[in-house]
Amino acid sequence: MYRNVLLWIILIMVIAFLTSCNNDPKPEDRFQAFISDWEKHDFEKVYSQFSEDVKEKVNKDEFVERFDKIYSDININNLNIDFKAPEEEIEPNEQGEVAFTYDLSMETIAGPVEFSEQATLVLEEEKDEKKWAVRWEHAMFFPDMEEGDEIGLEQSSPRRGEILDRNGVKLAENGLVYEIGMVPEDLGENKEATITKAAELLNTTPESIQKELNASWVQPHYFVPIARLPLEEQELATELTQLSGVLSKKVESRVYPFKEAAAHLIGYIGKVTAEDLKNLEGKGYSANDIVGKKGLEFVLEDRLRGEKGVHLYIKKANGTENVTLAKKEAKDGETIRLTIDIDVQQVAHDQLGGNAGAAAAIHPLTGEALALVSSPSFDPNAFVLGNAPWNVLNEDPLKPLVNRFILTYAPGSTFKPLTAGIALENQVITPETSIDITGKQWQKDSSWGGYSITRVTDPGKPVNLRDAFVYSDNIYFAQAALGIGGERFESELTKYGFGEPFPFEYPVYESKVSNEGLNSDVLTADTGYGQGQLEMSPIHLAVSFTPLLNSGNLIKPKLLLDESVAEPEFWKENVLTPENAKIILDDLVQVVEDPNGTANDAKIEGIRLAGKTGTAELKATKDEDGQENGLFVGFNTENPSLLVAMLIEDVKNGSYDVTPKVKAILESVLR
């Protein structure tokens, strides 16, 4: 009996011992938990698993703050620690330690980093409880890193890509400018007088110069930049450097050689702001970077900026050679060639002559934009040099900072070819369809009350389609629109791209037919001759004429010159039959050729032109005096290569203020 009891006691003790052995913590479990927290960048939990001897040397708050910052600064992501737990139980060494090998991979701002390392774990006892702890060393996080070493990060900037016209002429280039600066210790006894004179020459204030000289980084012998000047202002630079303590040097800068002529199209660059950094978060921008602010500099930023070069390394405390972790060479931005012809751009800008307006010139068979001009304009170099006259520009009533070639306007009578095309396609009219109206005013019936359609000329005879174009007869096209019907008219206009995004590499406002549909006869009639609530951008207006030259197909516009695309693309096909396209084209030739044509003053001897004039009235009621915008679309018809749409705001003589300007562009380019 006693013997059996003793055997049972021994058996129970053995089981208890084995159970306690099985409940002992395993080092591989601890290390796996450590890895999990590490991969999450949870450095507080990582620290909590350090061995006591490590905690005595490494302060928790300093550790967490340091590695939070390092991982953030070098943009560590996709951190992966590959550890395979041993299949058999590992026996600790004489010091009670075990070692595990792991493979680490991570992505950084400089590229991937991969290495293998060993981690040492030690069994510790706390409050009669055993636990494994990680004997952390710097080399576990970064290879070859030791106490006192630091993570180094050096960046090199790429060259920004340049913007060229179709012939390789630079529209935005990496050029040189004069940087004017002062050396404080050389200003001498006449310091105040020198600063005052320099401020006068630079059209700034002495206080702004003094602010630069008082910056915290300035030392007496430093060159302190105070202004930048374009190279053509060499005389001013020379005059400034004759002042004691004032020097100049040539530095790289973004330069816009054609200044006002291409300002709205090309735009300009500038230093990133806090708002920019917020919008560009995750794209690798820092406080000292530059970014495209307006125009194509903004639109094409991702292609122009290039990629920074980054060298990530361990800076050794003992003075030995730094250890490279990852290195990525800088990649220069892409040089981009446009379809723009700067000669066409320049002459269009010159013809607008500072009037509020816009011009769009395209090759009607390829859709290539040859000029996109907004007027009045500004010098984009001033924004880069830091001396833009903001107050003058903002207070100018003509609003030179507004880009008008992307805005939408009532097209007026330049819209009539679209009405004619839809009416012909839907067999509402034929070329012979005529109206016989006496006088200059007409209304459908008495339901229109006091409202009527007004035409400029009463030719004193029945008016067919050709005559309606020649005299620009509003009544004819109003009746055609009513014959089409509001709902069908609006639906047919989708064939010309109304009510959808304009397919262009430069953002342009969407053209619209109406606010809430052509829901009345008056609105439908007014829309027929380009008034009502109808709005189009100048570039869309230009494109809308291209079916007349492309067998009824609407060209897709393009701004970026891609040598690989040999054939033109169509935005919309079969907008018109070739027969109807030719009918309208021949009639538009008569608008220029016929002595009674509204565009007869645009006629160029030896060049067969077609075109359509327009005057858009901007007034809320019929009786009020409102602003008028003048428009003209003109193009050559034999081997057509240039189509120009121009709009000038607040004209005094309607389209007659515009036709000579478009004529001058066509004559300059086609001769």
C-alpha positions as CSV (number, residue, x, y, z in Angstrom):
1,M,0.0,0.0,0.0
2,Y,2.7,2.4,1.1
3,R,4.8,1.5,-2.0
4,N,1.9,2.2,-4.4
5,V,1.3,5.6,-2.8
6,L,5.0,6.5,-3.2
7,L,4.9,5.5,-6.8
8,W,1.9,7.7,-7.4
9,I,3.6,10.7,-5.7
10,I,6.7,10.2,-7.9
11,L,4.6,10.0,-11.0
12,I,2.7,13.2,-10.1
13,M,6.0,15.0,-9.5
14,V,7.4,13.9,-12.8
15,I,4.3,15.0,-14.6
16,A,4.4,18.4,-12.8
17,F,8.1,18.8,-13.7
18,L,7.4,18.0,-17.4
19,T,4.4,20.4,-17.4
20,S,6.5,23.1,-15.9
21,C,9.2,22.5,-18.6
22,N,6.6,22.8,-21.3
23,N,5.3,26.1,-19.9
24,D,8.7,27.7,-19.9
25,P,8.8,30.7,-22.4
26,K,10.4,29.9,-25.8
27,P,12.9,32.4,-27.2
28,E,11.6,32.0,-30.8
29,D,8.1,33.1,-29.6
30,R,9.6,36.2,-28.0
31,F,11.6,37.0,-31.1
32,Q,8.5,36.5,-33.3
33,A,6.6,39.0,-31.2
34,F,9.5,41.4,-31.3
35,I,9.6,41.1,-35.1
36,S,5.8,41.8,-35.4
37,D,6.1,45.0,-33.4
38,W,9.2,46.0,-35.3
39,E,7.5,45.6,-38.7
40,K,4.7,47.9,-37.5
41,H,7.3,50.5,-36.5
42,D,5.9,50.3,-32.9
43,F,9.2,51.3,-31.2
44,E,7.6,51.6,-27.7
45,K,6.7,47.9,-27.8
46,V,10.0,47.1,-29.4
47,Y,11.8,48.8,-26.5
48,S,9.7,47.0,-23.9
49,Q,11.2,43.7,-25.1
50,F,14.8,44.8,-24.6
51,S,17.0,43.0,-22.0
52,E,17.6,44.9,-18.8
53,D,21.3,45.6,-19.6
54,V,20.2,47.3,-22.8
55,K,17.6,49.4,-21.0
56,E,20.2,50.6,-18.6
57,K,22.2,52.0,-21.5
58,V,19.4,53.1,-23.8
59,N,16.8,55.7,-22.7
60,K,13.3,54.7,-23.8
61,D,12.1,58.1,-24.9
62,E,15.2,58.9,-26.8
63,F,15.2,55.5,-28.5
64,V,11.5,55.8,-29.6
65,E,11.9,59.4,-30.8
66,R,15.1,58.7,-32.7
67,F,13.9,55.7,-34.6
68,D,10.5,57.2,-35.3
69,K,12.3,60.1,-36.9
70,I,14.8,58.0,-38.8
71,Y,12.1,55.7,-40.2
72,S,10.0,58.7,-41.2
73,D,12.9,60.7,-42.7
74,I,14.1,58.0,-44.9
75,N,10.6,56.8,-45.7
76,I,10.9,53.2,-44.7
77,N,8.0,51.0,-45.9
78,N,7.4,47.4,-46.7
79,L,9.7,46.4,-43.8
80,N,9.9,42.6,-43.8
81,I,11.9,40.5,-41.3
82,D,12.1,36.9,-42.4
83,F,12.8,34.6,-39.5
84,K,12.4,30.8,-39.5
85,A,12.0,29.3,-36.0
86,P,14.2,26.3,-35.4
87,E,12.5,22.9,-35.7
88,E,14.4,21.6,-32.6
89,E,14.7,23.2,-29.2
90,I,17.8,25.4,-28.9
91,E,20.0,25.0,-25.9
92,P,21.2,28.4,-24.4
93,N,25.0,28.9,-24.2
94,E,26.9,29.2,-20.9
95,Q,25.7,32.8,-20.6
96,G,22.0,31.8,-21.0
97,E,21.8,33.2,-24.5
98,V,20.4,32.0,-27.8
99,A,21.1,33.6,-31.2
100,F,18.7,33.7,-34.2
101,T,19.5,34.7,-37.8
102,Y,17.0,36.7,-39.8
103,D,16.8,38.3,-43.2
104,L,15.6,42.0,-43.4
105,S,14.3,43.8,-46.5
106,M,12.8,47.3,-46.7
107,E,12.1,50.1,-49.1
108,T,13.7,53.5,-48.4
109,I,13.8,56.9,-50.0
110,A,17.0,55.8,-51.7
111,G,15.8,52.4,-52.8
112,P,15.8,48.8,-51.3
113,V,18.0,47.8,-48.4
114,E,18.5,44.1,-47.7
115,F,20.8,42.3,-45.2
116,S,21.1,39.4,-42.8
117,E,21.9,39.7,-39.2
118,Q,21.8,37.9,-35.9
119,A,19.7,38.7,-32.8
120,T,20.7,37.6,-29.3
121,L,18.1,36.8,-26.7
122,V,18.8,36.2,-23.0
123,L,16.6,34.5,-20.4
124,E,15.8,36.9,-17.6
125,E,13.8,36.5,-14.3
126,E,11.4,39.1,-13.1
127,K,9.3,38.5,-10.0
128,D,9.9,34.8,-10.0
129,E,8.9,34.7,-13.7
130,K,11.2,33.8,-16.5
131,K,11.1,35.6,-19.8
132,W,13.3,36.0,-22.8
133,A,14.5,39.5,-23.8
134,V,16.2,40.9,-26.8
135,R,19.8,42.1,-26.3
136,W,19.3,44.8,-28.9
137,E,22.2,46.3,-30.9
138,H,22.2,49.1,-33.5
139,A,23.4,46.6,-36.2
140,M,20.0,44.8,-35.9
141,F,18.3,47.8,-37.5
142,F,21.0,48.8,-39.9
143,P,24.1,46.8,-41.0
144,D,27.4,47.8,-39.5
145,M,25.8,50.5,-37.3
146,E,27.4,50.9,-33.9
147,E,26.9,53.1,-30.8
148,G,27.4,56.7,-31.8
149,D,26.9,56.2,-35.5
150,E,24.3,58.3,-37.3
151,I,22.1,57.8,-40.4
152,G,23.2,60.2,-43.2
153,L,21.0,61.3,-46.1
154,E,22.3,63.3,-49.0
155,Q,20.1,64.4,-51.9
156,S,21.0,65.7,-55.3
157,S,18.6,67.6,-57.5
158,P,17.8,66.7,-61.0
159,R,17.7,69.2,-63.8
160,R,14.1,70.2,-64.6
161,G,13.0,69.1,-68.1
162,E,12.7,71.9,-70.6
163,I,9.7,72.8,-72.8
164,L,10.2,73.2,-76.5
165,D,8.0,74.2,-79.4
166,R,7.5,72.0,-82.4
167,N,10.7,73.2,-84.0
168,G,12.9,72.7,-80.9
169,V,12.8,76.4,-79.8
170,K,13.0,76.6,-76.0
171,L,9.9,78.0,-74.3
172,A,11.0,77.1,-70.8
173,E,14.7,76.6,-70.3
174,N,17.3,76.1,-67.6
175,G,19.3,79.3,-68.2
176,L,21.3,81.8,-66.3
177,V,20.4,85.0,-64.4
178,Y,22.3,87.5,-62.4
179,E,22.2,87.0,-58.7
180,I,22.8,90.3,-56.9
181,G,24.1,90.1,-53.3
182,M,25.9,92.0,-50.6
183,V,28.8,91.1,-48.3
184,P,28.0,92.8,-44.9
185,E,31.6,93.5,-43.9
186,D,32.3,95.2,-47.2
187,L,29.4,97.7,-47.0
188,G,31.6,100.1,-45.0
189,E,30.6,103.3,-43.3
190,N,28.0,104.1,-46.1
191,K,26.0,101.0,-45.5
192,E,22.7,102.7,-45.1
193,A,23.2,104.8,-48.2
194,T,24.3,101.7,-50.2
195,I,21.2,99.8,-49.1
196,T,18.9,102.7,-50.0
197,K,20.4,103.1,-53.4
198,A,20.3,99.4,-54.2
199,A,16.7,99.3,-53.1
200,E,15.9,102.2,-55.4
201,L,17.6,100.5,-58.4
202,L,15.9,97.2,-57.7
203,N,12.4,98.8,-57.2
204,T,12.2,97.4,-53.7
205,T,12.5,98.7,-50.1
206,P,15.5,99.1,-47.9
207,E,13.7,97.2,-45.2
208,S,13.4,94.1,-47.5
209,I,17.1,94.2,-48.1
210,Q,17.9,94.7,-44.5
211,K,15.8,91.7,-43.6
212,E,17.9,89.4,-45.9
213,L,21.1,90.8,-44.3
214,N,19.7,90.1,-40.8
215,A,18.9,86.5,-41.5
216,S,20.2,84.1,-38.7
217,W,22.6,82.3,-41.1
218,V,24.4,85.4,-42.2
219,Q,28.1,85.9,-41.3
220,P,30.0,89.2,-42.0
221,H,32.0,87.7,-44.8
222,Y,29.1,85.8,-46.5
223,F,27.6,86.7,-49.9
224,V,23.9,87.5,-49.1
225,P,21.6,87.3,-52.1
226,I,19.1,90.2,-52.3
227,A,17.7,90.0,-55.9
228,R,17.9,88.2,-59.3
229,L,17.9,89.9,-62.7
230,P,17.6,88.6,-66.2
231,L,20.8,88.6,-68.3
232,E,19.4,91.3,-70.5
233,E,19.6,93.7,-67.6
234,Q,23.4,93.7,-67.6
235,E,23.5,97.5,-67.4
236,L,21.5,97.5,-64.2
237,A,23.7,94.7,-62.8
238,T,26.8,96.7,-63.6
239,E,25.4,99.8,-61.9
240,L,24.6,97.8,-58.8
241,T,28.0,96.2,-58.5
242,Q,29.6,99.7,-58.6
243,L,28.2,100.1,-55.1
244,S,30.6,99.2,-52.3
245,G,29.9,95.7,-51.0
246,V,27.5,94.7,-53.8
247,L,28.5,91.8,-56.0
248,S,26.8,89.8,-58.8
249,K,27.3,86.3,-60.1
250,K,25.6,84.2,-62.7
251,V,23.4,81.3,-61.4
252,E,21.1,78.8,-62.9
253,S,17.4,79.6,-63.1
254,R,14.3,78.8,-65.0
255,V,14.0,81.2,-67.9
256,Y,11.0,82.0,-70.2
257,P,12.5,83.6,-73.3
258,F,9.1,84.6,-74.9
259,K,7.8,86.3,-71.7
260,E,4.3,87.6,-72.1
261,A,3.7,85.8,-75.5
262,A,3.5,82.3,-73.9
263,A,3.0,83.1,-70.2
264,H,-0.5,81.6,-69.7
265,L,0.4,78.5,-71.8
266,I,3.8,77.7,-70.2
267,G,3.2,79.2,-66.7
268,Y,6.0,79.4,-64.2
269,I,7.6,77.7,-61.2
270,G,8.1,78.7,-57.6
271,K,9.1,77.5,-54.2
272,V,6.7,75.1,-52.6
273,T,4.4,76.5,-50.0
274,A,2.9,74.7,-47.0
275,E,-0.3,74.3,-49.0
276,D,1.7,72.7,-51.9
277,L,3.4,70.3,-49.5
278,K,0.0,69.2,-48.2
279,N,-1.4,68.7,-51.7
280,L,1.8,66.9,-52.8
281,E,2.1,64.7,-49.7
282,G,3.8,61.4,-50.5
283,K,5.5,62.6,-53.7
284,G,8.9,63.4,-52.1
285,Y,8.8,67.2,-52.0
286,S,10.6,69.1,-49.2
287,A,10.5,72.7,-48.1
288,N,13.3,73.9,-50.3
289,D,12.0,72.4,-53.6
290,I,10.5,74.2,-56.5
291,V,7.2,73.2,-58.2
292,G,5.2,74.2,-61.2
293,K,2.7,76.8,-60.2
294,K,0.8,77.7,-63.4
295,G,0.4,76.6,-67.0
296,L,2.2,73.6,-68.4
297,E,4.8,73.9,-65.6
298,F,2.0,72.9,-63.3
299,V,0.1,70.5,-65.6
300,L,3.3,68.6,-66.6
301,E,5.0,68.8,-63.2
302,D,5.3,65.0,-62.8
303,R,7.2,64.7,-66.1
304,L,9.3,67.8,-65.8
305,R,10.5,67.5,-62.2
306,G,12.6,64.4,-62.6
307,E,13.7,62.3,-59.6
308,K,16.0,63.3,-56.8
309,G,19.2,61.4,-56.3
310,V,19.5,60.0,-52.7
311,H,22.5,58.6,-50.9
312,L,21.5,56.8,-47.6
313,Y,24.5,55.9,-45.5
314,I,25.8,55.2,-41.9
315,K,28.0,58.0,-40.7
316,K,30.6,56.3,-38.6
317,A,31.4,57.9,-35.2
318,N,35.0,56.6,-35.2
319,G,35.9,58.5,-38.4
320,T,36.2,55.5,-40.7
321,E,34.6,55.4,-44.1
322,N,30.8,55.8,-44.2
323,V,28.8,52.7,-45.0
324,T,26.4,53.0,-47.9
325,L,23.0,51.5,-47.3
326,A,21.3,52.5,-50.6
327,K,22.0,54.9,-53.4
328,K,19.8,56.2,-56.2
329,E,21.2,58.5,-58.9
330,A,19.3,61.7,-59.8
331,K,17.2,61.3,-62.9
332,D,16.7,64.5,-64.9
333,G,13.2,65.6,-65.9
334,E,11.8,64.9,-69.3
335,T,12.2,67.4,-72.1
336,I,8.8,67.9,-73.6
337,R,8.1,69.1,-77.2
338,L,4.8,70.8,-77.9
339,T,2.8,71.1,-81.1
340,I,3.0,74.9,-80.6
341,D,4.8,77.0,-83.3
342,I,6.3,80.0,-81.4
343,D,6.1,82.1,-84.5
344,V,2.4,81.7,-84.7
345,Q,2.1,82.1,-80.9
346,Q,4.1,85.4,-81.1
347,V,2.1,86.9,-84.0
348,A,-1.2,86.0,-82.3
349,H,-0.1,87.6,-79.1
350,D,1.1,90.7,-80.9
351,Q,-2.2,91.0,-82.8
352,L,-4.3,90.8,-79.6
353,G,-2.2,93.8,-78.6
354,G,-3.0,93.8,-74.9
355,N,-6.8,93.7,-75.5
356,A,-8.7,91.4,-73.2
357,G,-9.2,88.2,-75.2
358,A,-7.8,85.0,-76.5
359,A,-6.7,83.2,-79.6
360,A,-6.4,79.5,-80.5
361,A,-4.7,78.4,-83.7
362,I,-4.7,74.8,-84.9
363,H,-3.7,72.7,-87.8
364,P,-7.2,71.6,-88.9
365,L,-6.2,68.3,-90.4
366,T,-4.0,67.1,-87.6
367,G,-5.6,68.8,-84.6
368,E,-2.2,70.1,-83.5
369,A,-2.4,73.3,-81.5
370,L,-0.1,75.9,-83.1
371,A,-0.9,78.8,-80.7
372,L,-2.8,79.3,-77.5
373,V,-2.8,82.9,-76.3
374,S,-4.4,84.8,-73.5
375,S,-4.3,88.6,-73.3
376,P,-3.4,90.8,-71.5
377,S,-0.4,88.8,-70.2
378,F,2.5,89.0,-67.7
379,D,6.2,88.2,-67.6
380,P,6.6,84.8,-66.0
381,N,10.3,85.5,-65.4
382,A,9.3,88.0,-62.7
383,F,7.7,85.3,-60.7
384,V,10.8,83.1,-60.8
385,L,13.1,86.1,-60.0
386,G,10.9,87.0,-57.1
387,N,9.9,90.5,-58.2
388,A,6.5,90.0,-59.7
389,P,4.4,93.2,-59.4
390,W,1.5,91.4,-57.6
391,N,-0.4,94.6,-56.7
392,V,-0.3,95.9,-60.2
393,L,-1.4,92.6,-61.8
394,N,-4.2,92.0,-59.3
395,E,-5.6,95.5,-59.5
396,D,-5.5,95.7,-63.3
397,P,-9.2,95.8,-64.5
398,L,-8.2,93.7,-67.5
399,K,-7.1,90.9,-65.2
400,P,-3.8,89.8,-66.9
401,L,-3.4,86.8,-64.6
402,V,-6.7,85.2,-65.9
403,N,-6.1,82.6,-68.6
404,R,-8.8,83.3,-71.1
405,F,-8.1,80.6,-73.7
406,I,-9.4,78.0,-71.2
407,L,-12.6,79.9,-70.3
408,T,-15.9,79.5,-72.1
409,Y,-17.8,82.3,-73.8
410,A,-20.9,82.8,-75.9
411,P,-19.7,82.1,-79.4
412,G,-22.2,84.3,-81.2
413,S,-22.6,83.8,-84.9
414,T,-19.4,81.8,-85.1
415,F,-21.7,79.0,-83.9
416,K,-23.9,79.1,-87.0
417,P,-22.0,76.5,-89.0
418,L,-22.9,74.0,-86.2
419,T,-26.6,74.9,-86.4
420,A,-26.5,74.6,-90.2
421,G,-24.8,71.2,-90.0
422,I,-27.3,69.8,-87.6
423,A,-30.2,71.2,-89.6
424,L,-28.8,69.7,-92.8
425,E,-28.1,66.3,-91.3
426,N,-31.6,66.1,-89.9
427,Q,-33.2,67.3,-93.2
428,V,-34.7,70.3,-91.5
429,I,-33.3,72.5,-94.2
430,T,-31.6,72.1,-97.6
431,P,-29.2,74.6,-99.2
432,E,-32.1,76.0,-101.1
433,T,-34.4,76.5,-98.0
434,S,-35.1,80.2,-97.8
435,I,-37.0,82.6,-95.6
436,D,-38.7,85.8,-96.8
437,I,-38.7,88.2,-93.9
438,T,-39.2,91.9,-94.2
439,G,-37.3,94.1,-91.8
440,K,-34.8,93.2,-89.2
441,Q,-36.9,91.7,-86.5
442,W,-39.0,88.5,-86.2
443,Q,-40.8,86.5,-83.5
444,K,-42.4,83.1,-83.8
445,D,-45.8,84.3,-82.5
446,S,-47.4,86.5,-79.9
447,S,-46.4,84.1,-77.1
448,W,-43.0,85.7,-77.2
449,G,-44.5,89.0,-76.0
450,G,-42.0,91.8,-76.5
451,Y,-39.1,89.6,-77.4
452,S,-37.9,89.2,-81.0
453,I,-34.9,88.0,-83.0
454,T,-32.9,90.8,-84.5
455,R,-30.7,90.6,-87.6
456,V,-28.1,93.1,-88.7
457,T,-29.0,93.3,-92.3
458,D,-32.3,93.1,-94.3
459,P,-31.0,92.2,-97.8
460,G,-34.5,92.9,-99.2
461,K,-34.9,89.5,-100.7
462,P,-35.5,85.9,-99.6
463,V,-32.5,84.4,-97.8
464,N,-31.2,80.9,-98.5
465,L,-28.4,79.1,-96.5
466,R,-25.6,80.7,-98.5
467,D,-27.1,84.2,-98.0
468,A,-27.7,83.5,-94.3
469,F,-24.0,82.9,-93.9
470,V,-22.9,85.8,-96.0
471,Y,-25.2,88.3,-94.1
472,S,-24.9,86.3,-90.8
473,D,-28.7,86.3,-90.6
474,N,-29.8,85.5,-87.0
475,I,-33.4,85.0,-88.0
476,Y,-32.5,82.2,-90.5
477,F,-30.5,80.2,-87.9
478,A,-33.1,80.9,-85.1
479,Q,-35.8,79.3,-87.4
480,A,-33.5,76.4,-88.2
481,A,-33.0,75.7,-84.5
482,L,-36.7,75.8,-83.9
483,G,-37.2,73.4,-86.8
484,I,-34.7,71.0,-85.1
485,G,-36.4,71.3,-81.8
486,G,-34.8,72.0,-78.4
487,E,-34.4,68.4,-77.2
488,R,-33.0,67.1,-80.5
489,F,-30.8,70.2,-80.9
490,E,-29.2,69.6,-77.5
491,S,-28.8,65.9,-78.2
492,E,-27.1,66.5,-81.6
493,L,-24.7,69.0,-80.1
494,T,-23.1,66.1,-78.1
495,K,-21.7,65.0,-81.5
496,Y,-19.6,68.2,-81.3
497,G,-18.4,67.4,-77.7
498,F,-20.8,69.6,-75.7
499,G,-21.4,68.5,-72.2
500,E,-18.3,66.3,-71.8
501,P,-14.7,66.9,-70.9
502,F,-12.6,68.5,-73.6
503,P,-10.0,65.9,-74.7
504,F,-6.8,68.0,-74.4
505,E,-3.5,67.8,-72.5
506,Y,-4.2,71.2,-71.0
507,P,-7.3,71.5,-68.7
508,V,-10.0,73.5,-70.5
509,Y,-13.5,74.3,-69.2
510,E,-16.2,72.2,-70.5
511,S,-18.5,73.7,-73.1
512,K,-22.2,73.8,-72.4
513,V,-25.5,74.2,-74.4
514,S,-27.7,75.4,-71.6
515,N,-28.2,75.5,-67.8
516,E,-31.2,73.2,-67.6
517,G,-31.9,72.1,-71.1
518,L,-33.4,74.0,-74.2
519,N,-36.8,74.1,-72.5
520,S,-38.3,77.1,-74.3
521,D,-38.6,78.2,-77.9
522,V,-36.9,81.5,-77.2
523,L,-33.9,79.8,-75.7
524,T,-33.7,77.3,-78.5
525,A,-33.9,80.1,-81.1
526,D,-31.2,82.2,-79.4
527,T,-29.0,79.1,-79.2
528,G,-29.3,78.7,-83.0
529,Y,-27.2,81.8,-83.6
530,G,-24.8,81.3,-80.7
531,Q,-26.5,83.2,-77.9
532,G,-28.8,82.0,-75.1
533,Q,-26.9,80.1,-72.5
534,L,-24.4,78.6,-74.9
535,E,-20.7,78.7,-74.0
536,M,-17.6,77.4,-75.7
537,S,-13.9,77.8,-75.1
538,P,-11.8,79.3,-78.0
539,I,-10.0,76.1,-78.6
540,H,-13.2,74.1,-78.8
541,L,-14.6,76.7,-81.1
542,A,-11.6,76.2,-83.4
543,V,-12.0,72.4,-83.3
544,S,-15.7,72.6,-84.1
545,F,-14.9,73.9,-87.6
546,T,-12.7,70.9,-88.4
547,P,-15.4,68.5,-89.7
548,L,-15.7,70.9,-92.7
549,L,-12.2,70.0,-93.7
550,N,-12.1,66.3,-92.6
551,S,-15.0,64.8,-94.5
552,G,-17.3,65.4,-91.6
553,N,-15.1,64.1,-88.8
554,L,-14.3,66.2,-85.7
555,I,-10.6,66.3,-85.0
556,K,-9.1,65.5,-81.6
557,P,-6.9,68.4,-80.5
558,K,-3.4,67.7,-79.3
559,L,-0.7,69.8,-77.6
560,L,2.1,67.4,-77.0
561,L,4.1,66.4,-80.0
562,D,4.5,62.6,-80.2
563,E,6.6,61.6,-83.2
564,S,5.2,58.0,-82.9
565,V,1.7,59.1,-83.8
566,A,1.6,59.5,-87.5
567,E,-2.1,59.7,-88.2
568,P,-4.5,62.3,-86.8
569,E,-7.1,61.1,-84.3
570,F,-10.8,62.0,-84.4
571,W,-12.7,63.0,-81.3
572,K,-16.1,62.4,-83.0
573,E,-16.6,60.7,-86.4
574,N,-19.3,61.3,-89.0
575,V,-20.5,64.5,-87.4
576,L,-21.5,65.5,-90.9
577,T,-21.7,63.8,-94.3
578,P,-18.9,64.8,-96.6
579,E,-21.5,66.4,-98.8
580,N,-23.0,68.6,-96.1
581,A,-19.5,69.5,-94.9
582,K,-18.6,70.8,-98.4
583,I,-21.9,72.8,-98.6
584,I,-21.1,74.7,-95.4
585,L,-17.4,75.1,-96.3
586,D,-18.3,76.6,-99.7
587,D,-20.7,79.0,-98.0
588,L,-18.1,80.1,-95.5
589,V,-15.7,80.9,-98.4
590,Q,-18.3,83.3,-99.6
591,V,-18.5,84.9,-96.2
592,V,-14.9,86.1,-97.0
593,E,-15.1,86.4,-100.8
594,D,-18.5,88.0,-101.3
595,P,-18.3,91.8,-101.1
596,N,-21.4,91.7,-98.8
597,G,-19.8,89.0,-96.6
598,T,-19.3,89.9,-93.0
599,A,-15.7,88.8,-93.2
600,N,-14.8,90.4,-96.6
601,D,-12.2,92.6,-94.9
602,A,-10.3,89.4,-94.0
603,K,-9.8,88.6,-97.7
604,I,-6.2,87.9,-98.7
605,E,-5.3,88.0,-102.4
606,G,-4.0,84.7,-103.6
607,I,-5.1,82.7,-100.6
608,R,-8.6,81.2,-100.5
609,L,-10.0,81.7,-97.0
610,A,-13.2,80.7,-95.3
611,G,-14.5,82.0,-92.1
612,K,-17.3,83.1,-89.8
613,T,-17.7,86.2,-87.8
614,G,-19.5,86.6,-84.5
615,T,-20.6,89.3,-82.1
616,A,-21.8,88.0,-78.7
617,E,-24.0,90.3,-76.7
618,L,-23.6,90.1,-72.9
619,K,-26.7,91.6,-71.3
620,A,-29.4,90.3,-69.1
621,T,-32.3,92.0,-71.0
622,K,-32.9,93.2,-74.5
623,D,-33.2,96.8,-73.6
624,E,-30.0,97.3,-71.6
625,D,-26.7,98.3,-73.0
626,G,-24.3,95.5,-72.5
627,Q,-20.7,94.5,-73.4
628,E,-20.1,92.9,-76.7
629,N,-17.4,90.3,-77.5
630,G,-16.1,90.1,-81.1
631,L,-15.1,86.8,-82.6
632,F,-13.8,85.5,-85.9
633,V,-12.8,82.0,-87.1
634,G,-10.7,82.0,-90.3
635,F,-8.8,79.3,-92.2
636,N,-7.2,78.6,-95.5
637,T,-9.0,76.0,-97.6
638,E,-6.5,74.8,-100.2
639,N,-4.0,72.5,-98.4
640,P,-5.5,73.8,-95.2
641,S,-2.8,74.2,-92.5
642,L,-3.9,77.0,-90.2
643,L,-7.2,77.7,-88.5
644,V,-7.5,80.6,-86.1
645,A,-10.2,81.4,-83.6
646,M,-10.0,84.8,-81.9
647,L,-12.2,86.5,-79.3
648,I,-11.8,90.0,-78.0
649,E,-13.8,91.2,-75.1
650,D,-15.7,94.5,-74.9
651,V,-15.4,95.5,-78.6
652,K,-16.9,98.7,-80.0
653,N,-17.4,97.5,-83.6
654,G,-18.3,93.8,-83.1
655,S,-16.4,91.3,-85.2
656,Y,-14.9,94.1,-87.3
657,D,-12.4,94.7,-84.5
658,V,-11.3,91.1,-84.8
659,T,-11.2,90.1,-88.5
660,P,-8.2,92.3,-89.4
661,K,-6.2,90.7,-86.6
662,V,-6.9,87.2,-87.7
663,K,-6.2,88.2,-91.2
664,A,-2.8,89.5,-90.1
665,I,-2.0,86.2,-88.4
666,L,-3.0,84.1,-91.5
667,E,-1.1,86.4,-93.8
668,S,2.0,86.4,-91.7
669,V,2.1,82.6,-91.4
670,L,0.8,81.5,-94.8
671,R,2.7,83.9,-97.0
